Amino acid sequence: MPKTCPQTVFVYGTLRRGGAHHHLLADCRGLGPARTRHAYCLVVYGIPFVRSSPLQSPIQGEVYVVDDRTLALLDRLEKHPVRYRRRQVPVITAAGEELMAWLYFADGETGEPVPDGDYGPWLEKS
């Protein structure tokens, strides 16, 4: 059996607690709320997408420690590298710790901008 290595993933949309796909992270250790260190652009068109530009605001979300199997499941869900492209970015936890985490970008997608970078209120509506 291949060795699994823990990695951190930053989730901002349907993988967040309360989101339709959060069950994929049910067995993973959550590190709590976090935000990206840099500004990106969060848009919603049915589902949320993070774009590299135009720069808008830090993205709000959660960080999870995942193994290789879970990361592969997330890659399939996000259709990496076709629809989304996974990149490591610096994130800051609620405790102020900065760490590198995978974030899924969809630079080709458009939608309604979310100026504060927080999809949480959209989750509450659904």
Beta strands, then each sheet from edge to edge (+ up, - down):
strand 1: 7-11
strand 2: 29-44
strand 3: 48-51
strand 4: 57-66
strand 5: 85-93
strand 6: 98-105
strand 7: 112-113
sheet 1: 1+ 4- 2+ 3-
sheet 2: 1+ 4- 2+ 5- 6+
sheet 3: 1+ 4- 2+ 7-
end
